[in-house]
Amino acid sequence: MTERPGWAKSPPDLVDAFGRELSTMEGAQRRQMFGYPAAFVNGNLFTSLHQAAWVVRLPEDARTELLAQPGARIFEPMAGRPMKEYVVVPAELIEQPELLRLWLQRSFAYVQSLPPKKK
């Protein structure tokens, strides 16, 4: 899919960081979604970029924990259309690869526990 009108491209350094982190995650399937880098497990999205945001899908307890961090928020790709299981990772965590990796692993484990997406 192509990028939607009005949506900015992700910054190159964020795209590079996404590629670096996902290259270490065995079992993650990388592809584009709405023109942005995304990663799936069993056909379900677990992380992606959207404009200048890095998004992870988490269960309720982990979502609450991440949302307590300054700068974290529920992902809302369009005004008034929140995606409740998805959280925007704060920039400070993205700048700390070891912490970012922990959140990516938690997201991957959660989504891996979900039923595979039917084709």
Biopython code that builds the backbone (N, CA, C, O; Angstrom):
import numpy as np
from Bio.PDB.StructureBuilder import StructureBuilder

atoms = [
    (1, "MET", "N", (0.835, -1.172, 0.000)),
    (1, "MET", "CA", (0.000, 0.000, 0.000)),
    (1, "MET", "C", (0.881, 1.238, 0.000)),
    (1, "MET", "O", (2.015, 1.207, 0.478)),
    (2, "THR", "N", (0.371, 2.284, -0.519)),
    (2, "THR", "CA", (1.156, 3.506, -0.582)),
    (2, "THR", "C", (0.793, 4.436, 0.562)),
    (2, "THR", "O", (-0.238, 4.282, 1.216)),
    (3, "GLU", "N", (1.658, 5.392, 0.780)),
    (3, "GLU", "CA", (1.445, 6.372, 1.831)),
    (3, "GLU", "C", (0.188, 7.181, 1.521)),
    (3, "GLU", "O", (-0.080, 7.496, 0.362)),
    (4, "ARG", "N", (-0.573, 7.513, 2.548)),
    (4, "ARG", "CA", (-1.820, 8.255, 2.360)),
    (4, "ARG", "C", (-1.538, 9.746, 2.238)),
    (4, "ARG", "O", (-0.591, 10.254, 2.839)),
    (5, "PRO", "N", (-2.361, 10.449, 1.458)),
    (5, "PRO", "CA", (-2.187, 11.908, 1.331)),
    (5, "PRO", "C", (-2.265, 12.576, 2.700)),
    (5, "PRO", "O", (-3.115, 12.232, 3.522)),
    (6, "GLY", "N", (-1.365, 13.539, 2.937)),
    (6, "GLY", "CA", (-1.347, 14.242, 4.205)),
    (6, "GLY", "C", (-0.498, 13.579, 5.279)),
    (6, "GLY", "O", (-0.254, 14.171, 6.330)),
    (7, "TRP", "N", (-0.049, 12.362, 5.027)),
    (7, "TRP", "CA", (0.806, 11.671, 5.983)),
    (7, "TRP", "C", (2.253, 11.866, 5.548)),
    (7, "TRP", "O", (2.599, 11.612, 4.394)),
    (8, "ALA", "N", (3.089, 12.315, 6.467)),
    (8, "ALA", "CA", (4.504, 12.536, 6.173)),
    (8, "ALA", "C", (5.260, 11.215, 6.190)),
    (8, "ALA", "O", (4.879, 10.275, 6.888)),
    (9, "LYS", "N", (6.324, 11.157, 5.423)),
    (9, "LYS", "CA", (7.200, 9.980, 5.464)),
    (9, "LYS", "C", (7.910, 9.933, 6.814)),
    (9, "LYS", "O", (8.126, 10.965, 7.449)),
    (10, "SER", "N", (8.267, 8.735, 7.240)),
    (10, "SER", "CA", (9.038, 8.586, 8.475)),
    (10, "SER", "C", (10.448, 9.120, 8.243)),
    (10, "SER", "O", (10.999, 8.961, 7.154)),
    (11, "PRO", "N", (11.034, 9.752, 9.257)),
    (11, "PRO", "CA", (12.408, 10.248, 9.130)),
    (11, "PRO", "C", (13.369, 9.088, 8.809)),
    (11, "PRO", "O", (13.220, 7.992, 9.349)),
    (12, "PRO", "N", (14.350, 9.333, 7.932)),
    (12, "PRO", "CA", (15.290, 8.272, 7.549)),
    (12, "PRO", "C", (15.999, 7.610, 8.729)),
    (12, "PRO", "O", (16.214, 6.398, 8.709)),
    (13, "ASP", "N", (16.366, 8.382, 9.760)),
    (13, "ASP", "CA", (17.050, 7.768, 10.907)),
    (13, "ASP", "C", (16.122, 6.820, 11.668)),
    (13, "ASP", "O", (16.583, 5.819, 12.217)),
    (14, "LEU", "N", (14.825, 7.120, 11.708)),
    (14, "LEU", "CA", (13.861, 6.234, 12.355)),
    (14, "LEU", "C", (13.665, 4.959, 11.533)),
    (14, "LEU", "O", (13.566, 3.864, 12.086)),
    (15, "VAL", "N", (13.610, 5.110, 10.218)),
    (15, "VAL", "CA", (13.492, 3.953, 9.329)),
    (15, "VAL", "C", (14.720, 3.059, 9.479)),
    (15, "VAL", "O", (14.598, 1.834, 9.516)),
    (16, "ASP", "N", (15.897, 3.666, 9.565)),
    (16, "ASP", "CA", (17.135, 2.896, 9.747)),
    (16, "ASP", "C", (17.118, 2.150, 11.084)),
    (16, "ASP", "O", (17.492, 0.979, 11.145)),
    (17, "ALA", "N", (16.688, 2.820, 12.148)),
    (17, "ALA", "CA", (16.623, 2.179, 13.472)),
    (17, "ALA", "C", (15.624, 1.023, 13.444)),
    (17, "ALA", "O", (15.882, -0.032, 14.023)),
    (18, "PHE", "N", (14.498, 1.213, 12.783)),
    (18, "PHE", "CA", (13.496, 0.155, 12.660)),
    (18, "PHE", "C", (14.116, -1.059, 11.965)),
    (18, "PHE", "O", (13.954, -2.190, 12.425)),
    (19, "GLY", "N", (14.809, -0.829, 10.882)),
    (19, "GLY", "CA", (15.453, -1.923, 10.153)),
    (19, "GLY", "C", (16.492, -2.646, 10.990)),
    (19, "GLY", "O", (16.558, -3.875, 10.975)),
    (20, "ARG", "N", (17.304, -1.891, 11.722)),
    (20, "ARG", "CA", (18.331, -2.501, 12.587)),
    (20, "ARG", "C", (17.695, -3.389, 13.654)),
    (20, "ARG", "O", (18.104, -4.533, 13.848)),
    (21, "GLU", "N", (16.705, -2.855, 14.333)),
    (21, "GLU", "CA", (16.080, -3.611, 15.426)),
    (21, "GLU", "C", (15.350, -4.846, 14.908)),
    (21, "GLU", "O", (15.454, -5.920, 15.500)),
    (22, "LEU", "N", (14.620, -4.705, 13.817)),
    (22, "LEU", "CA", (13.842, -5.833, 13.311)),
    (22, "LEU", "C", (14.727, -6.904, 12.690)),
    (22, "LEU", "O", (14.332, -8.068, 12.624)),
    (23, "SER", "N", (15.909, -6.532, 12.236)),
    (23, "SER", "CA", (16.803, -7.527, 11.641)),
    (23, "SER", "C", (17.284, -8.540, 12.676)),
    (23, "SER", "O", (17.753, -9.619, 12.314)),
    (24, "THR", "N", (17.172, -8.200, 13.958)),
    (24, "THR", "CA", (17.621, -9.108, 15.023)),
    (24, "THR", "C", (16.483, -9.973, 15.569)),
    (24, "THR", "O", (16.713, -10.831, 16.421)),
    (25, "MET", "N", (15.263, -9.755, 15.087)),
    (25, "MET", "CA", (14.104, -10.456, 15.640)),
    (25, "MET", "C", (13.696, -11.622, 14.742)),
    (25, "MET", "O", (13.016, -11.441, 13.732)),
    (26, "GLU", "N", (14.126, -12.817, 15.134)),
    (26, "GLU", "CA", (13.802, -14.013, 14.372)),
    (26, "GLU", "C", (12.299, -14.264, 14.403)),
    (26, "GLU", "O", (11.676, -14.230, 15.464)),
    (27, "GLY", "N", (11.733, -14.511, 13.245)),
    (27, "GLY", "CA", (10.304, -14.784, 13.136)),
    (27, "GLY", "C", (9.473, -13.570, 12.785)),
    (27, "GLY", "O", (8.288, -13.696, 12.476)),
    (28, "ALA", "N", (10.083, -12.383, 12.828)),
    (28, "ALA", "CA", (9.352, -11.169, 12.450)),
    (28, "ALA", "C", (9.315, -11.075, 10.930)),
    (28, "ALA", "O", (10.342, -11.199, 10.263)),
    (29, "GLN", "N", (8.133, -10.856, 10.398)),
    (29, "GLN", "CA", (7.968, -10.705, 8.950)),
    (29, "GLN", "C", (7.810, -9.224, 8.646)),
    (29, "GLN", "O", (6.854, -8.588, 9.091)),
    (30, "ARG", "N", (8.742, -8.685, 7.894)),
    (30, "ARG", "CA", (8.730, -7.249, 7.587)),
    (30, "ARG", "C", (8.060, -6.997, 6.248)),
    (30, "ARG", "O", (8.273, -7.724, 5.277)),
    (31, "ARG", "N", (7.245, -5.948, 6.219)),
    (31, "ARG", "CA", (6.647, -5.473, 4.973)),
    (31, "ARG", "C", (6.159, -4.046, 5.189)),
    (31, "ARG", "O", (6.268, -3.505, 6.289)),
    (32, "GLN", "N", (5.632, -3.451, 4.154)),
    (32, "GLN", "CA", (5.124, -2.083, 4.228)),
    (32, "GLN", "C", (3.626, -2.100, 4.528)),
    (32, "GLN", "O", (2.904, -2.986, 4.072)),
    (33, "MET", "N", (3.172, -1.121, 5.292)),
    (33, "MET", "CA", (1.752, -0.934, 5.535)),
    (33, "MET", "C", (1.470, 0.563, 5.434)),
    (33, "MET", "O", (2.019, 1.356, 6.198)),
    (34, "PHE", "N", (0.627, 0.937, 4.505)),
    (34, "PHE", "CA", (0.332, 2.344, 4.219)),
    (34, "PHE", "C", (1.596, 3.137, 3.912)),
    (34, "PHE", "O", (1.683, 4.329, 4.207)),
    (35, "GLY", "N", (2.571, 2.461, 3.317)),
    (35, "GLY", "CA", (3.816, 3.112, 2.931)),
    (35, "GLY", "C", (4.861, 3.184, 4.035)),
    (35, "GLY", "O", (5.931, 3.760, 3.833)),
    (36, "TYR", "N", (4.572, 2.615, 5.186)),
    (36, "TYR", "CA", (5.497, 2.656, 6.321)),
    (36, "TYR", "C", (6.029, 1.265, 6.635)),
    (36, "TYR", "O", (5.340, 0.272, 6.403)),
    (37, "PRO", "N", (7.263, 1.185, 7.167)),
    (37, "PRO", "CA", (7.794, -0.119, 7.587)),
    (37, "PRO", "C", (6.925, -0.696, 8.703)),
    (37, "PRO", "O", (6.496, 0.015, 9.612)),
    (38, "ALA", "N", (6.678, -2.002, 8.611)),
    (38, "ALA", "CA", (5.851, -2.686, 9.604)),
    (38, "ALA", "C", (6.392, -4.093, 9.794)),
    (38, "ALA", "O", (7.098, -4.618, 8.933)),
    (39, "ALA", "N", (6.057, -4.699, 10.927)),
    (39, "ALA", "CA", (6.494, -6.067, 11.206)),
    (39, "ALA", "C", (5.331, -6.859, 11.782)),
    (39, "ALA", "O", (4.548, -6.363, 12.592)),
    (40, "PHE", "N", (5.247, -8.102, 11.337)),
    (40, "PHE", "CA", (4.138, -8.983, 11.679)),
    (40, "PHE", "C", (4.668, -10.298, 12.223)),
    (40, "PHE", "O", (5.805, -10.686, 11.953)),
    (41, "VAL", "N", (3.825, -10.979, 12.994)),
    (41, "VAL", "CA", (4.093, -12.346, 13.412)),
    (41, "VAL", "C", (2.764, -13.088, 13.256)),
    (41, "VAL", "O", (1.726, -12.623, 13.726)),
    (42, "ASN", "N", (2.809, -14.229, 12.602)),
    (42, "ASN", "CA", (1.605, -15.010, 12.312)),
    (42, "ASN", "C", (0.526, -14.172, 11.618)),
    (42, "ASN", "O", (-0.669, -14.384, 11.823)),
    (43, "GLY", "N", (0.964, -13.226, 10.801)),
    (43, "GLY", "CA", (0.033, -12.402, 10.047)),
    (43, "GLY", "C", (-0.537, -11.218, 10.805)),
    (43, "GLY", "O", (-1.304, -10.438, 10.239)),
    (44, "ASN", "N", (-0.178, -11.066, 12.076)),
    (44, "ASN", "CA", (-0.672, -9.962, 12.898)),
    (44, "ASN", "C", (0.413, -8.907, 13.098)),
    (44, "ASN", "O", (1.568, -9.235, 13.370)),
    (45, "LEU", "N", (0.034, -7.652, 12.961)),
    (45, "LEU", "CA", (0.961, -6.537, 13.162)),
    (45, "LEU", "C", (1.384, -6.462, 14.624)),
    (45, "LEU", "O", (0.547, -6.524, 15.524)),
    (46, "PHE", "N", (2.703, -6.327, 14.859)),
    (46, "PHE", "CA", (3.151, -6.105, 16.240)),
    (46, "PHE", "C", (3.887, -4.790, 16.408)),
    (46, "PHE", "O", (3.933, -4.254, 17.516)),
    (47, "THR", "N", (4.460, -4.258, 15.347)),
    (47, "THR", "CA", (5.110, -2.949, 15.432)),
    (47, "THR", "C", (5.176, -2.326, 14.049)),
    (47, "THR", "O", (5.208, -3.021, 13.034)),
    (48, "SER", "N", (5.195, -0.998, 14.035)),
    (48, "SER", "CA", (5.321, -0.286, 12.768)),
    (48, "SER", "C", (5.737, 1.151, 13.036)),
    (48, "SER", "O", (5.733, 1.635, 14.169)),
    (49, "LEU", "N", (6.088, 1.797, 11.962)),
    (49, "LEU", "CA", (6.294, 3.237, 12.007)),
    (49, "LEU", "C", (5.056, 3.875, 11.392)),
    (49, "LEU", "O", (4.388, 3.283, 10.543)),
    (50, "HIS", "N", (4.764, 5.088, 11.835)),
    (50, "HIS", "CA", (3.706, 5.895, 11.237)),
    (50, "HIS", "C", (4.148, 7.338, 11.363)),
    (50, "HIS", "O", (4.189, 7.891, 12.462)),
    (51, "GLN", "N", (4.473, 7.934, 10.257)),
    (51, "GLN", "CA", (5.057, 9.268, 10.225)),
    (51, "GLN", "C", (6.305, 9.267, 11.111)),
    (51, "GLN", "O", (7.229, 8.496, 10.852)),
    (52, "ALA", "N", (6.358, 10.110, 12.150)),
    (52, "ALA", "CA", (7.549, 10.157, 13.013)),
    (52, "ALA", "C", (7.361, 9.322, 14.280)),
    (52, "ALA", "O", (8.127, 9.463, 15.233)),
    (53, "ALA", "N", (6.346, 8.455, 14.297)),
    (53, "ALA", "CA", (6.045, 7.653, 15.484)),
    (53, "ALA", "C", (6.426, 6.190, 15.276)),
    (53, "ALA", "O", (6.313, 5.654, 14.174)),
    (54, "TRP", "N", (6.883, 5.555, 16.361)),
    (54, "TRP", "CA", (7.129, 4.106, 16.400)),
    (54, "TRP", "C", (6.036, 3.534, 17.286)),
    (54, "TRP", "O", (5.851, 3.978, 18.419)),
    (55, "VAL", "N", (5.321, 2.558, 16.775)),
    (55, "VAL", "CA", (4.141, 2.024, 17.434)),
    (55, "VAL", "C", (4.349, 0.550, 17.779)),
    (55, "VAL", "O", (4.915, -0.202, 16.986)),
    (56, "VAL", "N", (3.887, 0.137, 18.971)),
    (56, "VAL", "CA", (3.925, -1.271, 19.371)),
    (56, "VAL", "C", (2.541, -1.687, 19.851)),
    (56, "VAL", "O", (1.788, -0.880, 20.396)),
    (57, "ARG", "N", (2.220, -2.961, 19.640)),
    (57, "ARG", "CA", (0.952, -3.529, 20.108)),
    (57, "ARG", "C", (1.230, -4.297, 21.396)),
    (57, "ARG", "O", (2.135, -5.130, 21.452)),
    (58, "LEU", "N", (0.436, -4.005, 22.435)),
    (58, "LEU", "CA", (0.702, -4.578, 23.749)),
    (58, "LEU", "C", (-0.585, -5.019, 24.438)),
    (58, "LEU", "O", (-1.663, -4.497, 24.152)),
    (59, "PRO", "N", (-0.460, -5.997, 25.359)),
    (59, "PRO", "CA", (-1.615, -6.351, 26.185)),
    (59, "PRO", "C", (-1.880, -5.229, 27.189)),
    (59, "PRO", "O", (-1.056, -4.331, 27.368)),
    (60, "GLU", "N", (-3.016, -5.294, 27.825)),
    (60, "GLU", "CA", (-3.447, -4.195, 28.693)),
    (60, "GLU", "C", (-2.442, -3.821, 29.776)),
    (60, "GLU", "O", (-2.176, -2.635, 29.971)),
    (61, "ASP", "N", (-1.874, -4.802, 30.489)),
    (61, "ASP", "CA", (-0.943, -4.472, 31.576)),
    (61, "ASP", "C", (0.306, -3.767, 31.065)),
    (61, "ASP", "O", (0.751, -2.787, 31.662)),
    (62, "ALA", "N", (0.868, -4.248, 29.981)),
    (62, "ALA", "CA", (2.067, -3.623, 29.408)),
    (62, "ALA", "C", (1.733, -2.263, 28.799)),
    (62, "ALA", "O", (2.540, -1.335, 28.854)),
    (63, "ARG", "N", (0.549, -2.154, 28.225)),
    (63, "ARG", "CA", (0.100, -0.874, 27.659)),
    (63, "ARG", "C", (0.023, 0.176, 28.762)),
    (63, "ARG", "O", (0.489, 1.302, 28.588)),
    (64, "THR", "N", (-0.561, -0.193, 29.888)),
    (64, "THR", "CA", (-0.671, 0.725, 31.029)),
    (64, "THR", "C", (0.712, 1.152, 31.503)),
    (64, "THR", "O", (0.935, 2.321, 31.818)),
    (65, "GLU", "N", (1.634, 0.203, 31.551)),
    (65, "GLU", "CA", (3.010, 0.490, 31.977)),
    (65, "GLU", "C", (3.699, 1.464, 31.023)),
    (65, "GLU", "O", (4.335, 2.425, 31.457)),
    (66, "LEU", "N", (3.569, 1.210, 29.727)),
    (66, "LEU", "CA", (4.221, 2.099, 28.755)),
    (66, "LEU", "C", (3.550, 3.470, 28.723)),
    (66, "LEU", "O", (4.228, 4.489, 28.593)),
    (67, "LEU", "N", (2.228, 3.500, 28.840)),
    (67, "LEU", "CA", (1.521, 4.782, 28.811)),
    (67, "LEU", "C", (1.869, 5.670, 30.003)),
    (67, "LEU", "O", (1.618, 6.875, 29.968)),
    (68, "ALA", "N", (2.441, 5.095, 31.050)),
    (68, "ALA", "CA", (2.877, 5.884, 32.202)),
    (68, "ALA", "C", (4.165, 6.654, 31.906)),
    (68, "ALA", "O", (4.535, 7.557, 32.657)),
    (69, "GLN", "N", (4.843, 6.300, 30.818)),
    (69, "GLN", "CA", (6.085, 6.977, 30.433)),
    (69, "GLN", "C", (5.760, 8.311, 29.755)),
    (69, "GLN", "O", (4.844, 8.374, 28.934)),
    (70, "PRO", "N", (6.499, 9.380, 30.086)),
    (70, "PRO", "CA", (6.262, 10.665, 29.418)),
    (70, "PRO", "C", (6.437, 10.524, 27.898)),
    (70, "PRO", "O", (7.417, 9.949, 27.423)),
    (71, "GLY", "N", (5.488, 11.047, 27.169)),
    (71, "GLY", "CA", (5.560, 11.016, 25.705)),
    (71, "GLY", "C", (4.831, 9.844, 25.069)),
    (71, "GLY", "O", (4.581, 9.856, 23.863)),
    (72, "ALA", "N", (4.485, 8.832, 25.855)),
    (72, "ALA", "CA", (3.742, 7.691, 25.304)),
    (72, "ALA", "C", (2.270, 8.081, 25.188)),
    (72, "ALA", "O", (1.754, 8.861, 25.989)),
    (73, "ARG", "N", (1.605, 7.523, 24.178)),
    (73, "ARG", "CA", (0.181, 7.792, 23.999)),
    (73, "ARG", "C", (-0.439, 6.676, 23.166)),
    (73, "ARG", "O", (0.261, 5.968, 22.443)),
    (74, "ILE", "N", (-1.740, 6.528, 23.271)),
    (74, "ILE", "CA", (-2.448, 5.571, 22.420)),
    (74, "ILE", "C", (-2.291, 6.041, 20.974)),
    (74, "ILE", "O", (-2.398, 7.231, 20.677)),
    (75, "PHE", "N", (-2.040, 5.097, 20.097)),
    (75, "PHE", "CA", (-1.865, 5.397, 18.678)),
    (75, "PHE", "C", (-3.213, 5.757, 18.058)),
    (75, "PHE", "O", (-4.190, 5.017, 18.172)),
    (76, "GLU", "N", (-3.236, 6.907, 17.403)),
    (76, "GLU", "CA", (-4.436, 7.407, 16.743)),
    (76, "GLU", "C", (-4.032, 7.894, 15.350)),
    (76, "GLU", "O", (-3.713, 9.070, 15.174)),
    (77, "PRO", "N", (-4.044, 6.983, 14.346)),
    (77, "PRO", "CA", (-3.571, 7.376, 13.012)),
    (77, "PRO", "C", (-4.421, 8.450, 12.357)),
    (77, "PRO", "O", (-3.931, 9.214, 11.526)),
    (78, "MET", "N", (-5.696, 8.511, 12.729)),
    (78, "MET", "CA", (-6.589, 9.559, 12.249)),
    (78, "MET", "C", (-7.361, 10.081, 13.460)),
    (78, "MET", "O", (-7.764, 9.310, 14.330)),
    (79, "ALA", "N", (-7.559, 11.372, 13.505)),
    (79, "ALA", "CA", (-8.250, 11.981, 14.642)),
    (79, "ALA", "C", (-9.564, 11.268, 14.928)),
    (79, "ALA", "O", (-10.380, 11.038, 14.035)),
    (80, "GLY", "N", (-9.745, 10.922, 16.207)),
    (80, "GLY", "CA", (-10.969, 10.257, 16.620)),
    (80, "GLY", "C", (-11.020, 8.769, 16.330)),
    (80, "GLY", "O", (-12.056, 8.136, 16.533)),
    (81, "ARG", "N", (-9.895, 8.186, 15.847)),
    (81, "ARG", "CA", (-9.854, 6.759, 15.514)),
    (81, "ARG", "C", (-8.695, 6.075, 16.230)),
    (81, "ARG", "O", (-7.757, 5.609, 15.583)),
    (82, "PRO", "N", (-8.751, 6.009, 17.566)),
    (82, "PRO", "CA", (-7.654, 5.370, 18.305)),
    (82, "PRO", "C", (-7.629, 3.864, 18.056)),
    (82, "PRO", "O", (-8.660, 3.228, 17.840)),
    (83, "MET", "N", (-6.436, 3.326, 18.093)),
    (83, "MET", "CA", (-6.231, 1.876, 18.004)),
    (83, "MET", "C", (-5.785, 1.454, 19.404)),
    (83, "MET", "O", (-4.607, 1.559, 19.744)),
    (84, "LYS", "N", (-6.737, 0.974, 20.214)),
    (84, "LYS", "CA", (-6.524, 0.843, 21.658)),
    (84, "LYS", "C", (-5.383, -0.067, 22.076)),
    (84, "LYS", "O", (-4.806, 0.159, 23.140)),
    (85, "GLU", "N", (-5.028, -1.066, 21.313)),
    (85, "GLU", "CA", (-3.927, -1.955, 21.723)),
    (85, "GLU", "C", (-2.558, -1.423, 21.313)),
    (85, "GLU", "O", (-1.538, -2.023, 21.652)),
    (86, "TYR", "N", (-2.524, -0.323, 20.600)),
    (86, "TYR", "CA", (-1.270, 0.196, 20.045)),
    (86, "TYR", "C", (-0.862, 1.476, 20.768)),
    (86, "TYR", "O", (-1.669, 2.379, 20.987)),
    (87, "VAL", "N", (0.426, 1.522, 21.132)),
    (87, "VAL", "CA", (0.977, 2.662, 21.864)),
    (87, "VAL", "C", (2.150, 3.237, 21.077)),
    (87, "VAL", "O", (2.972, 2.502, 20.529)),
    (88, "VAL", "N", (2.209, 4.564, 21.033)),
    (88, "VAL", "CA", (3.353, 5.258, 20.444)),
    (88, "VAL", "C", (4.476, 5.248, 21.477)),
    (88, "VAL", "O", (4.298, 5.703, 22.607)),
    (89, "VAL", "N", (5.624, 4.728, 21.081)),
    (89, "VAL", "CA", (6.792, 4.646, 21.959)),
    (89, "VAL", "C", (7.395, 6.049, 22.112)),
    (89, "VAL", "O", (7.623, 6.731, 21.112)),
    (90, "PRO", "N", (7.654, 6.484, 23.343)),
    (90, "PRO", "CA", (8.266, 7.801, 23.546)),
    (90, "PRO", "C", (9.650, 7.885, 22.889)),
    (90, "PRO", "O", (10.394, 6.905, 22.854)),
    (91, "ALA", "N", (9.975, 9.057, 22.379)),
    (91, "ALA", "CA", (11.259, 9.278, 21.699)),
    (91, "ALA", "C", (12.442, 8.898, 22.590)),
    (91, "ALA", "O", (13.445, 8.380, 22.098)),
    (92, "GLU", "N", (12.333, 9.152, 23.893)),
    (92, "GLU", "CA", (13.431, 8.847, 24.811)),
    (92, "GLU", "C", (13.749, 7.356, 24.827)),
    (92, "GLU", "O", (14.911, 6.972, 24.968)),
    (93, "LEU", "N", (12.725, 6.511, 24.684)),
    (93, "LEU", "CA", (12.965, 5.060, 24.656)),
    (93, "LEU", "C", (13.576, 4.626, 23.330)),
    (93, "LEU", "O", (14.395, 3.708, 23.289)),
    (94, "ILE", "N", (13.180, 5.280, 22.258)),
    (94, "ILE", "CA", (13.732, 4.942, 20.942)),
    (94, "ILE", "C", (15.234, 5.228, 20.922)),
    (94, "ILE", "O", (15.997, 4.534, 20.249)),
    (95, "GLU", "N", (15.646, 6.249, 21.661)),
    (95, "GLU", "CA", (17.055, 6.620, 21.729)),
    (95, "GLU", "C", (17.863, 5.695, 22.639)),
    (95, "GLU", "O", (19.080, 5.844, 22.744)),
    (96, "GLN", "N", (17.200, 4.744, 23.295)),
    (96, "GLN", "CA", (17.873, 3.776, 24.168)),
    (96, "GLN", "C", (17.572, 2.377, 23.630)),
    (96, "GLN", "O", (16.622, 1.731, 24.072)),
    (97, "PRO", "N", (18.381, 1.909, 22.678)),
    (97, "PRO", "CA", (18.080, 0.649, 21.996)),
    (97, "PRO", "C", (17.796, -0.534, 22.916)),
    (97, "PRO", "O", (16.951, -1.370, 22.595)),
    (98, "GLU", "N", (18.489, -0.620, 24.060)),
    (98, "GLU", "CA", (18.258, -1.763, 24.947)),
    (98, "GLU", "C", (16.846, -1.728, 25.537)),
    (98, "GLU", "O", (16.231, -2.780, 25.714)),
    (99, "LEU", "N", (16.326, -0.545, 25.843)),
    (99, "LEU", "CA", (14.954, -0.431, 26.362)),
    (99, "LEU", "C", (13.931, -0.624, 25.246)),
    (99, "LEU", "O", (12.913, -1.292, 25.431)),
    (100, "LEU", "N", (14.209, -0.041, 24.106)),
    (100, "LEU", "CA", (13.327, -0.218, 22.954)),
    (100, "LEU", "C", (13.188, -1.697, 22.625)),
    (100, "LEU", "O", (12.086, -2.183, 22.370)),
    (101, "ARG", "N", (14.301, -2.402, 22.633)),
    (101, "ARG", "CA", (14.303, -3.841, 22.327)),
    (101, "ARG", "C", (13.400, -4.617, 23.281)),
    (101, "ARG", "O", (12.708, -5.546, 22.862)),
    (102, "LEU", "N", (13.402, -4.247, 24.550)),
    (102, "LEU", "CA", (12.532, -4.921, 25.531)),
    (102, "LEU", "C", (11.058, -4.737, 25.162)),
    (102, "LEU", "O", (10.278, -5.686, 25.233)),
    (103, "TRP", "N", (10.677, -3.520, 24.771)),
    (103, "TRP", "CA", (9.288, -3.274, 24.378)),
    (103, "TRP", "C", (8.940, -4.014, 23.093)),
    (103, "TRP", "O", (7.833, -4.535, 22.956)),
    (104, "LEU", "N", (9.863, -4.063, 22.167)),
    (104, "LEU", "CA", (9.623, -4.815, 20.925)),
    (104, "LEU", "C", (9.445, -6.299, 21.225)),
    (104, "LEU", "O", (8.584, -6.955, 20.638)),
    (105, "GLN", "N", (10.254, -6.826, 22.132)),
    (105, "GLN", "CA", (10.136, -8.239, 22.496)),
    (105, "GLN", "C", (8.808, -8.521, 23.198)),
    (105, "GLN", "O", (8.192, -9.562, 22.972)),
    (106, "ARG", "N", (8.372, -7.599, 24.042)),
    (106, "ARG", "CA", (7.084, -7.766, 24.717)),
    (106, "ARG", "C", (5.943, -7.727, 23.702)),
    (106, "ARG", "O", (5.000, -8.514, 23.782)),
    (107, "SER", "N", (6.041, -6.811, 22.757)),
    (107, "SER", "CA", (5.023, -6.717, 21.714)),
    (107, "SER", "C", (4.999, -7.988, 20.872)),
    (107, "SER", "O", (3.932, -8.539, 20.599)),
    (108, "PHE", "N", (6.167, -8.445, 20.466)),
    (108, "PHE", "CA", (6.276, -9.661, 19.653)),
    (108, "PHE", "C", (5.668, -10.854, 20.396)),
    (108, "PHE", "O", (4.886, -11.608, 19.817)),
    (109, "ALA", "N", (6.020, -11.031, 21.675)),
    (109, "ALA", "CA", (5.517, -12.156, 22.467)),
    (109, "ALA", "C", (3.999, -12.103, 22.598)),
    (109, "ALA", "O", (3.326, -13.128, 22.494)),
    (110, "TYR", "N", (3.463, -10.903, 22.826)),
    (110, "TYR", "CA", (2.015, -10.762, 22.944)),
    (110, "TYR", "C", (1.326, -11.141, 21.640)),
    (110, "TYR", "O", (0.391, -11.942, 21.639)),
    (111, "VAL", "N", (1.774, -10.582, 20.554)),
    (111, "VAL", "CA", (1.116, -10.829, 19.265)),
    (111, "VAL", "C", (1.318, -12.275, 18.819)),
    (111, "VAL", "O", (0.451, -12.850, 18.161)),
    (112, "GLN", "N", (2.450, -12.858, 19.172)),
    (112, "GLN", "CA", (2.690, -14.266, 18.843)),
    (112, "GLN", "C", (1.690, -15.169, 19.580)),
    (112, "GLN", "O", (1.384, -16.264, 19.108)),
    (113, "SER", "N", (1.183, -14.718, 20.728)),
    (113, "SER", "CA", (0.223, -15.515, 21.493)),
    (113, "SER", "C", (-1.198, -15.422, 20.915)),
    (113, "SER", "O", (-2.071, -16.199, 21.301)),
    (114, "LEU", "N", (-1.429, -14.498, 20.011)),
    (114, "LEU", "CA", (-2.753, -14.337, 19.411)),
    (114, "LEU", "C", (-2.974, -15.385, 18.328)),
    (114, "LEU", "O", (-2.010, -15.929, 17.788)),
    (115, "PRO", "N", (-4.232, -15.673, 18.005)),
    (115, "PRO", "CA", (-4.492, -16.612, 16.907)),
    (115, "PRO", "C", (-3.916, -16.076, 15.604)),
    (115, "PRO", "O", (-4.004, -14.878, 15.335)),
    (116, "PRO", "N", (-3.325, -16.955, 14.789)),
    (116, "PRO", "CA", (-2.801, -16.498, 13.496)),
    (116, "PRO", "C", (-3.913, -15.878, 12.649)),
    (116, "PRO", "O", (-5.066, -16.309, 12.692)),
    (117, "LYS", "N", (-3.538, -14.865, 11.887)),
    (117, "LYS", "CA", (-4.478, -14.206, 10.987)),
    (117, "LYS", "C", (-4.785, -15.152, 9.826)),
    (117, "LYS", "O", (-3.872, -15.729, 9.236)),
    (118, "LYS", "N", (-6.035, -15.308, 9.509)),
    (118, "LYS", "CA", (-6.414, -16.150, 8.378)),
    (118, "LYS", "C", (-6.194, -15.392, 7.083)),
    (118, "LYS", "O", (-6.449, -14.191, 6.999)),
    (119, "LYS", "N", (-5.713, -16.116, 6.065)),
    (119, "LYS", "CA", (-5.440, -15.472, 4.777)),
    (119, "LYS", "C", (-6.704, -15.359, 3.973)),
    (119, "LYS", "O", (-6.681, -14.843, 2.855)),
]
sb = StructureBuilder()
sb.init_structure("model")
sb.init_model(0)
sb.init_chain("A")
sb.init_seg("    ")
for serial, (resi, resn, name, xyz) in enumerate(atoms, 1):
    if name == "N":
        sb.init_residue(resn, " ", resi, " ")
    sb.init_atom(name, np.array(xyz, "f"), 0.0, 1.0, " ", f" {name:<3s}", serial, name[0])
structure = sb.get_structure()
